[in-house]
Amino acid sequence: MRAASKGRVVVSQRCGGNGSCTMCKVFISPDSCVSQPKEVERRMLGDDNLASGMRLACQTLVQGTVKVEVPESPLKAYIRAQLRSQKQGE
Protein backbone atom coordinates (compact mmCIF):
# COMPACT_ATOMS: atom_id res chain seq x y z
CA MET A 1 0.00 0.00 0.00
CA ARG A 2 2.86 2.38 0.79
CA ALA A 3 4.50 1.71 -2.58
CA ALA A 4 1.21 2.30 -4.37
CA SER A 5 0.69 5.52 -2.46
CA LYS A 6 4.19 6.73 -3.28
CA GLY A 7 3.53 5.98 -6.96
CA ARG A 8 0.18 7.78 -6.75
CA VAL A 9 -1.71 4.59 -7.55
CA VAL A 10 -5.10 4.36 -5.89
CA VAL A 11 -5.78 1.01 -4.23
CA SER A 12 -9.08 0.86 -2.35
CA GLN A 13 -9.18 -0.41 1.23
CA ARG A 14 -11.28 0.19 4.29
CA CYS A 15 -9.82 -2.09 6.98
CA GLY A 16 -6.81 0.08 7.74
CA GLY A 17 -4.39 -2.45 6.29
CA ASN A 18 -5.14 -5.47 8.47
CA GLY A 19 -6.21 -7.71 5.57
CA SER A 20 -9.83 -8.18 6.58
CA CYS A 21 -11.76 -6.30 3.88
CA THR A 22 -9.99 -7.77 0.78
CA MET A 23 -10.70 -4.55 -1.14
CA CYS A 24 -7.01 -4.08 -1.98
CA LYS A 25 -6.69 -7.14 -4.23
CA VAL A 26 -4.00 -6.75 -6.86
CA PHE A 27 -2.32 -9.10 -9.31
CA ILE A 28 1.44 -9.46 -8.99
CA SER A 29 3.54 -10.64 -11.94
CA PRO A 30 5.30 -13.97 -11.20
CA ASP A 31 8.76 -12.44 -11.69
CA SER A 32 8.14 -9.69 -9.11
CA CYS A 33 10.14 -9.44 -5.90
CA VAL A 34 7.63 -9.38 -3.05
CA SER A 35 7.17 -10.98 0.36
CA GLN A 36 5.63 -14.42 0.75
CA PRO A 37 1.88 -14.52 1.51
CA LYS A 38 1.05 -14.18 5.18
CA GLU A 39 -1.49 -16.41 6.93
CA VAL A 40 -4.18 -13.72 6.70
CA GLU A 41 -3.78 -13.68 2.89
CA ARG A 42 -3.96 -17.46 2.69
CA ARG A 43 -7.15 -17.44 4.74
CA MET A 44 -8.81 -14.54 2.89
CA LEU A 45 -7.76 -15.35 -0.69
CA GLY A 46 -7.16 -19.09 -0.78
CA ASP A 47 -4.41 -21.03 -2.50
CA ASP A 48 -5.95 -20.88 -6.00
CA ASN A 49 -6.13 -17.08 -6.01
CA LEU A 50 -2.62 -16.79 -4.58
CA ALA A 51 -1.34 -19.16 -7.29
CA SER A 52 -2.91 -16.90 -9.96
CA GLY A 53 -0.92 -13.94 -8.61
CA MET A 54 -3.65 -12.32 -6.55
CA ARG A 55 -2.39 -10.64 -3.39
CA LEU A 56 -3.63 -8.15 -0.82
CA ALA A 57 -1.70 -4.92 -1.32
CA CYS A 58 -1.86 -4.16 2.39
CA GLN A 59 -0.12 -7.43 3.25
CA THR A 60 2.45 -7.56 0.44
CA LEU A 61 5.86 -5.98 0.93
CA VAL A 62 7.82 -4.83 -2.11
CA GLN A 63 11.35 -6.26 -2.03
CA GLY A 64 12.60 -5.29 -5.47
CA THR A 65 11.22 -4.81 -8.96
CA VAL A 66 7.47 -5.34 -9.10
CA LYS A 67 4.86 -5.40 -11.84
CA VAL A 68 1.34 -4.99 -10.44
CA GLU A 69 -2.10 -4.86 -12.02
CA VAL A 70 -4.76 -3.05 -10.01
CA PRO A 71 -8.18 -4.36 -11.10
CA GLU A 72 -10.95 -1.89 -11.80
CA SER A 73 -13.54 -1.75 -9.02
CA PRO A 74 -16.73 -3.72 -9.80
CA LEU A 75 -18.87 -0.59 -9.37
CA LYS A 76 -16.69 1.42 -11.73
CA ALA A 77 -16.76 -1.40 -14.30
CA TYR A 78 -20.57 -1.60 -14.06
CA ILE A 79 -20.98 2.16 -14.56
CA ARG A 80 -18.56 2.11 -17.49
CA ALA A 81 -20.56 -0.74 -19.13
CA GLN A 82 -23.85 1.12 -18.58
CA LEU A 83 -22.48 4.30 -20.13
CA ARG A 84 -21.10 2.31 -23.08
CA SER A 85 -24.46 0.63 -23.72
CA GLN A 86 -26.30 3.97 -23.51
CA LYS A 87 -23.88 5.50 -25.98
CA GLN A 88 -24.34 2.59 -28.40
CA GLY A 89 -28.14 2.95 -28.11
CA GLU A 90 -28.10 6.57 -29.27
Secondary structure, DSSP 4 states (H G I P E B T S, - for coil): -HHHHHTT-----SSSSSSSS-TTEEEE-TT--BPPPPHHHHHHHHHHHHHTTEEETTTPPB-S---EE-PPPHHHHHHHHHHHHHHHH-
